[in-house]
Amino acid sequence: MRVTMLYFAAARERAGVSTETIELAEGATAAQALALACERHPALQAVATKLRIAVDQDFAQPDRKLRDGSEVALIPPVSGGIR
């Protein structure tokens, strides 16, 4: 199945791309998508444990099952703002 990966902030910097399509086996999970992204972009491994995963625009647990056409976003922690 085909899944669209979206990389934000530090994840985008480490992957060197903001989006890409990857192929996964049917029934794959968000964690498997992240693992494949880290294989393709080894620099991602340094921030992988800090990333939040969103599937189809909802934050998801790593064991969330994906479907053909899912969108998986890798989002680093955010800080800052105005007090």
N, CA, C and O atoms as CSV, one atom per row, in Angstrom:
chain,resi,resn,atom,element,x,y,z
A,1,MET,N,N,0.843,-1.175,0.000
A,1,MET,CA,C,0.000,0.000,0.000
A,1,MET,C,C,0.884,1.232,0.000
A,1,MET,O,O,2.031,1.186,0.445
A,2,ARG,N,N,0.353,2.316,-0.493
A,2,ARG,CA,C,1.090,3.578,-0.569
A,2,ARG,C,C,0.626,4.508,0.546
A,2,ARG,O,O,-0.568,4.656,0.808
A,3,VAL,N,N,1.610,5.131,1.192
A,3,VAL,CA,C,1.364,6.054,2.287
A,3,VAL,C,C,2.166,7.321,2.018
A,3,VAL,O,O,3.309,7.251,1.566
A,4,THR,N,N,1.578,8.463,2.292
A,4,THR,CA,C,2.286,9.732,2.150
A,4,THR,C,C,2.876,10.117,3.490
A,4,THR,O,O,2.168,10.194,4.494
A,5,MET,N,N,4.177,10.358,3.497
A,5,MET,CA,C,4.872,10.802,4.699
A,5,MET,C,C,5.053,12.311,4.621
A,5,MET,O,O,5.451,12.843,3.584
A,6,LEU,N,N,4.760,12.994,5.715
A,6,LEU,CA,C,4.961,14.439,5.825
A,6,LEU,C,C,5.962,14.687,6.946
A,6,LEU,O,O,5.816,14.149,8.043
A,7,TYR,N,N,6.965,15.490,6.674
A,7,TYR,CA,C,8.020,15.778,7.643
A,7,TYR,C,C,7.955,17.253,8.006
A,7,TYR,O,O,7.901,18.114,7.128
A,8,PHE,N,N,7.960,17.543,9.306
A,8,PHE,CA,C,7.870,18.921,9.767
A,8,PHE,C,C,9.101,19.303,10.591
A,8,PHE,O,O,9.676,18.474,11.297
A,9,ALA,N,N,9.492,20.576,10.483
A,9,ALA,CA,C,10.560,21.191,11.279
A,9,ALA,C,C,11.831,20.338,11.263
A,9,ALA,O,O,12.378,20.067,10.194
A,10,ALA,N,N,12.306,19.914,12.441
A,10,ALA,CA,C,13.569,19.163,12.532
A,10,ALA,C,C,13.505,17.855,11.753
A,10,ALA,O,O,14.520,17.412,11.215
A,11,ALA,N,N,12.336,17.231,11.682
A,11,ALA,CA,C,12.201,15.994,10.902
A,11,ALA,C,C,12.439,16.281,9.423
A,11,ALA,O,O,13.092,15.499,8.732
A,12,ARG,N,N,11.912,17.394,8.942
A,12,ARG,CA,C,12.112,17.789,7.540
A,12,ARG,C,C,13.585,18.097,7.281
A,12,ARG,O,O,14.135,17.709,6.250
A,13,GLU,N,N,14.216,18.793,8.216
A,13,GLU,CA,C,15.633,19.124,8.049
A,13,GLU,C,C,16.481,17.856,7.977
A,13,GLU,O,O,17.393,17.770,7.155
A,14,ARG,N,N,16.192,16.878,8.823
A,14,ARG,CA,C,16.985,15.651,8.860
A,14,ARG,C,C,16.690,14.743,7.660
A,14,ARG,O,O,17.589,14.077,7.148
A,15,ALA,N,N,15.434,14.718,7.216
A,15,ALA,CA,C,15.073,13.874,6.071
A,15,ALA,C,C,15.500,14.512,4.752
A,15,ALA,O,O,15.769,13.812,3.775
A,16,GLY,N,N,15.561,15.834,4.728
A,16,GLY,CA,C,15.917,16.528,3.497
A,16,GLY,C,C,14.776,16.658,2.518
A,16,GLY,O,O,14.973,17.114,1.391
A,17,VAL,N,N,13.578,16.262,2.933
A,17,VAL,CA,C,12.370,16.387,2.107
A,17,VAL,C,C,11.212,16.769,3.022
A,17,VAL,O,O,11.263,16.527,4.227
A,18,SER,N,N,10.173,17.363,2.453
A,18,SER,CA,C,9.002,17.692,3.269
A,18,SER,C,C,7.896,16.654,3.111
A,18,SER,O,O,7.032,16.514,3.977
A,19,THR,N,N,7.934,15.931,1.998
A,19,THR,CA,C,6.922,14.898,1.758
A,19,THR,C,C,7.480,13.846,0.816
A,19,THR,O,O,8.346,14.127,-0.013
A,20,GLU,N,N,6.974,12.641,0.956
A,20,GLU,CA,C,7.324,11.563,0.027
A,20,GLU,C,C,6.285,10.458,0.156
A,20,GLU,O,O,5.561,10.377,1.148
A,21,THR,N,N,6.228,9.623,-0.851
A,21,THR,CA,C,5.341,8.463,-0.829
A,21,THR,C,C,6.190,7.221,-0.595
A,21,THR,O,O,7.227,7.029,-1.230
A,22,ILE,N,N,5.725,6.374,0.339
A,22,ILE,CA,C,6.440,5.125,0.609
A,22,ILE,C,C,5.497,3.951,0.413
A,22,ILE,O,O,4.276,4.098,0.473
A,23,GLU,N,N,6.076,2.795,0.180
A,23,GLU,CA,C,5.318,1.551,0.021
A,23,GLU,C,C,5.474,0.721,1.292
A,23,GLU,O,O,6.589,0.500,1.765
A,24,LEU,N,N,4.357,0.266,1.838
A,24,LEU,CA,C,4.345,-0.594,3.020
A,24,LEU,C,C,3.437,-1.785,2.757
A,24,LEU,O,O,2.577,-1.741,1.877
A,25,ALA,N,N,3.633,-2.849,3.527
A,25,ALA,CA,C,2.764,-4.024,3.420
A,25,ALA,C,C,1.378,-3.691,3.980
A,25,ALA,O,O,1.247,-2.843,4.862
A,26,GLU,N,N,0.364,-4.353,3.473
A,26,GLU,CA,C,-0.994,-4.192,4.012
A,26,GLU,C,C,-0.968,-4.467,5.513
A,26,GLU,O,O,-0.302,-5.396,5.969
A,27,GLY,N,N,-1.691,-3.660,6.271
A,27,GLY,CA,C,-1.757,-3.852,7.713
A,27,GLY,C,C,-0.599,-3.242,8.473
A,27,GLY,O,O,-0.484,-3.442,9.682
A,28,ALA,N,N,0.262,-2.502,7.791
A,28,ALA,CA,C,1.413,-1.865,8.452
A,28,ALA,C,C,0.923,-0.830,9.458
A,28,ALA,O,O,-0.196,-0.326,9.364
A,29,THR,N,N,1.789,-0.529,10.421
A,29,THR,CA,C,1.466,0.428,11.473
A,29,THR,C,C,2.234,1.734,11.276
A,29,THR,O,O,3.141,1.833,10.450
A,30,ALA,N,N,1.837,2.728,12.063
A,30,ALA,CA,C,2.545,4.005,12.041
A,30,ALA,C,C,4.004,3.811,12.448
A,30,ALA,O,O,4.887,4.468,11.896
A,31,ALA,N,N,4.270,2.926,13.401
A,31,ALA,CA,C,5.644,2.651,13.828
A,31,ALA,C,C,6.465,2.073,12.681
A,31,ALA,O,O,7.643,2.399,12.539
A,32,GLN,N,N,5.865,1.232,11.875
A,32,GLN,CA,C,6.577,0.666,10.723
A,32,GLN,C,C,6.860,1.736,9.680
A,32,GLN,O,O,7.905,1.707,9.030
A,33,ALA,N,N,5.949,2.672,9.516
A,33,ALA,CA,C,6.187,3.784,8.592
A,33,ALA,C,C,7.357,4.636,9.090
A,33,ALA,O,O,8.214,5.040,8.304
A,34,LEU,N,N,7.389,4.905,10.394
A,34,LEU,CA,C,8.493,5.664,10.973
A,34,LEU,C,C,9.818,4.916,10.804
A,34,LEU,O,O,10.836,5.521,10.470
A,35,ALA,N,N,9.801,3.619,11.034
A,35,ALA,CA,C,11.025,2.818,10.885
A,35,ALA,C,C,11.541,2.874,9.451
A,35,ALA,O,O,12.745,3.006,9.236
A,36,LEU,N,N,10.650,2.775,8.469
A,36,LEU,CA,C,11.071,2.851,7.075
A,36,LEU,C,C,11.615,4.242,6.751
A,36,LEU,O,O,12.600,4.375,6.024
A,37,ALA,N,N,10.974,5.269,7.290
A,37,ALA,CA,C,11.468,6.634,7.076
A,37,ALA,C,C,12.886,6.777,7.637
A,37,ALA,O,O,13.739,7.416,7.021
A,38,CYS,N,N,13.132,6.185,8.798
A,38,CYS,CA,C,14.480,6.243,9.399
A,38,CYS,C,C,15.492,5.455,8.576
A,38,CYS,O,O,16.660,5.835,8.499
A,39,GLU,N,N,15.052,4.367,7.966
A,39,GLU,CA,C,15.948,3.607,7.074
A,39,GLU,C,C,16.332,4.442,5.862
A,39,GLU,O,O,17.493,4.472,5.453
A,40,ARG,N,N,15.337,5.120,5.293
A,40,ARG,CA,C,15.580,5.921,4.097
A,40,ARG,C,C,16.368,7.183,4.400
A,40,ARG,O,O,17.117,7.673,3.554
A,41,HIS,N,N,16.201,7.706,5.601
A,41,HIS,CA,C,16.840,8.962,6.011
A,41,HIS,C,C,17.482,8.733,7.382
A,41,HIS,O,O,16.893,9.100,8.399
A,42,PRO,N,N,18.667,8.140,7.432
A,42,PRO,CA,C,19.295,7.770,8.705
A,42,PRO,C,C,19.427,8.916,9.712
A,42,PRO,O,O,19.421,8.662,10.916
A,43,ALA,N,N,19.543,10.137,9.271
A,43,ALA,CA,C,19.655,11.267,10.200
A,43,ALA,C,C,18.395,11.451,11.047
A,43,ALA,O,O,18.449,12.062,12.114
A,44,LEU,N,N,17.273,10.929,10.581
A,44,LEU,CA,C,16.016,11.004,11.341
A,44,LEU,C,C,16.097,10.227,12.651
A,44,LEU,O,O,15.428,10.574,13.625
A,45,GLN,N,N,16.907,9.185,12.675
A,45,GLN,CA,C,17.001,8.317,13.850
A,45,GLN,C,C,17.322,9.121,15.112
A,45,GLN,O,O,16.861,8.772,16.199
A,46,ALA,N,N,18.100,10.184,14.979
A,46,ALA,CA,C,18.498,10.991,16.133
A,46,ALA,C,C,17.316,11.659,16.829
A,46,ALA,O,O,17.398,11.957,18.020
A,47,VAL,N,N,16.222,11.900,16.112
A,47,VAL,CA,C,15.049,12.553,16.711
A,47,VAL,C,C,13.821,11.650,16.746
A,47,VAL,O,O,12.762,12.071,17.212
A,48,ALA,N,N,13.944,10.439,16.270
A,48,ALA,CA,C,12.788,9.548,16.115
A,48,ALA,C,C,11.999,9.334,17.404
A,48,ALA,O,O,10.769,9.300,17.374
A,49,THR,N,N,12.684,9.191,18.526
A,49,THR,CA,C,11.969,8.930,19.786
A,49,THR,C,C,11.237,10.158,20.311
A,49,THR,O,O,10.395,10.040,21.201
A,50,LYS,N,N,11.545,11.326,19.775
A,50,LYS,CA,C,10.908,12.563,20.230
A,50,LYS,C,C,9.742,12.987,19.337
A,50,LYS,O,O,9.007,13.914,19.677
A,51,LEU,N,N,9.571,12.322,18.210
A,51,LEU,CA,C,8.546,12.718,17.245
A,51,LEU,C,C,7.156,12.306,17.687
A,51,LEU,O,O,6.970,11.238,18.272
A,52,ARG,N,N,6.184,13.155,17.406
A,52,ARG,CA,C,4.771,12.771,17.523
A,52,ARG,C,C,4.353,12.294,16.142
A,52,ARG,O,O,4.821,12.807,15.126
A,53,ILE,N,N,3.478,11.318,16.116
A,53,ILE,CA,C,2.984,10.778,14.854
A,53,ILE,C,C,1.512,11.147,14.717
A,53,ILE,O,O,0.725,10.960,15.644
A,54,ALA,N,N,1.155,11.666,13.566
A,54,ALA,CA,C,-0.251,11.916,13.251
A,54,ALA,C,C,-0.595,11.096,12.019
A,54,ALA,O,O,0.166,11.051,11.052
A,55,VAL,N,N,-1.743,10.454,12.067
A,55,VAL,CA,C,-2.234,9.678,10.928
A,55,VAL,C,C,-3.547,10.304,10.483
A,55,VAL,O,O,-4.491,10.429,11.263
A,56,ASP,N,N,-3.587,10.687,9.234
A,56,ASP,CA,C,-4.768,11.323,8.658
A,56,ASP,C,C,-5.254,12.486,9.531
A,56,ASP,O,O,-6.447,12.628,9.800
A,57,GLN,N,N,-4.301,13.310,9.964
A,57,GLN,CA,C,-4.515,14.557,10.691
A,57,GLN,C,C,-4.990,14.378,12.131
A,57,GLN,O,O,-5.507,15.323,12.727
A,58,ASP,N,N,-4.822,13.179,12.702
A,58,ASP,CA,C,-5.120,12.934,14.113
A,58,ASP,C,C,-3.889,12.329,14.759
A,58,ASP,O,O,-3.289,11.409,14.203
A,59,PHE,N,N,-3.498,12.838,15.939
A,59,PHE,CA,C,-2.380,12.223,16.635
A,59,PHE,C,C,-2.701,10.758,16.882
A,59,PHE,O,O,-3.838,10.405,17.193
A,60,ALA,N,N,-1.687,9.907,16.739
A,60,ALA,CA,C,-1.907,8.462,16.785
A,60,ALA,C,C,-0.811,7.775,17.581
A,60,ALA,O,O,0.303,8.283,17.704
A,61,GLN,N,N,-1.144,6.625,18.113
A,61,GLN,CA,C,-0.181,5.763,18.780
A,61,GLN,C,C,0.623,5.024,17.714
A,61,GLN,O,O,0.152,4.863,16.588
A,62,PRO,N,N,1.828,4.576,18.056
A,62,PRO,CA,C,2.662,3.874,17.074
A,62,PRO,C,C,2.011,2.606,16.500
A,62,PRO,O,O,2.334,2.200,15.384
A,63,ASP,N,N,1.104,1.985,17.253
A,63,ASP,CA,C,0.482,0.746,16.770
A,63,ASP,C,C,-0.740,0.992,15.885
A,63,ASP,O,O,-1.424,0.041,15.506
A,64,ARG,N,N,-1.020,2.231,15.555
A,64,ARG,CA,C,-2.165,2.561,14.694
A,64,ARG,C,C,-1.975,1.933,13.314
A,64,ARG,O,O,-0.944,2.135,12.672
A,65,LYS,N,N,-2.957,1.182,12.869
A,65,LYS,CA,C,-2.916,0.557,11.541
A,65,LYS,C,C,-3.138,1.620,10.474
A,65,LYS,O,O,-3.940,2.539,10.641
A,66,LEU,N,N,-2.414,1.473,9.384
A,66,LEU,CA,C,-2.545,2.386,8.256
A,66,LEU,C,C,-3.376,1.739,7.161
A,66,LEU,O,O,-3.571,0.523,7.148
A,67,ARG,N,N,-3.855,2.550,6.259
A,67,ARG,CA,C,-4.592,2.054,5.090
A,67,ARG,C,C,-3.949,2.643,3.850
A,67,ARG,O,O,-3.190,3.608,3.937
A,68,ASP,N,N,-4.247,2.072,2.711
A,68,ASP,CA,C,-3.740,2.628,1.467
A,68,ASP,C,C,-4.205,4.073,1.362
A,68,ASP,O,O,-5.394,4.359,1.504
A,69,GLY,N,N,-3.278,4.971,1.117
A,69,GLY,CA,C,-3.612,6.387,0.998
A,69,GLY,C,C,-3.499,7.168,2.293
A,69,GLY,O,O,-3.736,8.376,2.299
A,70,SER,N,N,-3.142,6.512,3.395
A,70,SER,CA,C,-2.986,7.234,4.658
A,70,SER,C,C,-1.909,8.298,4.526
A,70,SER,O,O,-0.999,8.199,3.703
A,71,GLU,N,N,-2.043,9.315,5.364
A,71,GLU,CA,C,-1.063,10.381,5.458
A,71,GLU,C,C,-0.456,10.294,6.862
A,71,GLU,O,O,-1.174,10.384,7.858
A,72,VAL,N,N,0.851,10.120,6.936
A,72,VAL,CA,C,1.552,10.001,8.212
A,72,VAL,C,C,2.460,11.208,8.373
A,72,VAL,O,O,3.374,11.421,7.576
A,73,ALA,N,N,2.204,11.996,9.409
A,73,ALA,CA,C,3.005,13.195,9.666
A,73,ALA,C,C,3.936,12.940,10.845
A,73,ALA,O,O,3.518,12.390,11.864
A,74,LEU,N,N,5.188,13.335,10.707
A,74,LEU,CA,C,6.169,13.245,11.775
A,74,LEU,C,C,6.423,14.649,12.285
A,74,LEU,O,O,6.943,15.504,11.568
A,75,ILE,N,N,6.044,14.876,13.549
A,75,ILE,CA,C,6.035,16.215,14.115
A,75,ILE,C,C,6.929,16.267,15.353
A,75,ILE,O,O,6.652,15.586,16.340
A,76,PRO,N,N,7.996,17.063,15.313
A,76,PRO,CA,C,8.851,17.215,16.488
A,76,PRO,C,C,8.124,18.004,17.585
A,76,PRO,O,O,7.127,18.674,17.315
A,77,PRO,N,N,8.624,17.921,18.816
A,77,PRO,CA,C,8.012,18.726,19.887
A,77,PRO,C,C,8.135,20.207,19.560
A,77,PRO,O,O,9.078,20.636,18.895
A,78,VAL,N,N,7.179,20.967,20.032
A,78,VAL,CA,C,7.146,22.395,19.763
A,78,VAL,C,C,7.327,23.132,21.095
A,78,VAL,O,O,6.802,22.708,22.125
A,79,SER,N,N,8.056,24.211,21.061
A,79,SER,CA,C,8.203,25.020,22.265
A,79,SER,C,C,8.201,26.480,21.876
A,79,SER,O,O,8.238,26.828,20.696
A,80,GLY,N,N,8.158,27.320,22.881
A,80,GLY,CA,C,8.211,28.751,22.622
A,80,GLY,C,C,6.859,29.392,22.743
A,80,GLY,O,O,5.936,28.828,23.330
A,81,GLY,N,N,6.748,30.550,22.196
A,81,GLY,CA,C,5.513,31.299,22.282
A,81,GLY,C,C,5.710,32.557,23.113
A,81,GLY,O,O,6.803,32.817,23.615
A,82,ILE,N,N,4.675,33.311,23.250
A,82,ILE,CA,C,4.716,34.585,23.981
A,82,ILE,C,C,3.995,34.403,25.305
A,82,ILE,O,O,2.915,33.815,25.358
A,83,ARG,N,N,4.592,34.907,26.367
A,83,ARG,CA,C,3.957,34.835,27.693
A,83,ARG,C,C,3.257,36.111,27.998
A,83,ARG,O,O,2.661,36.249,29.066
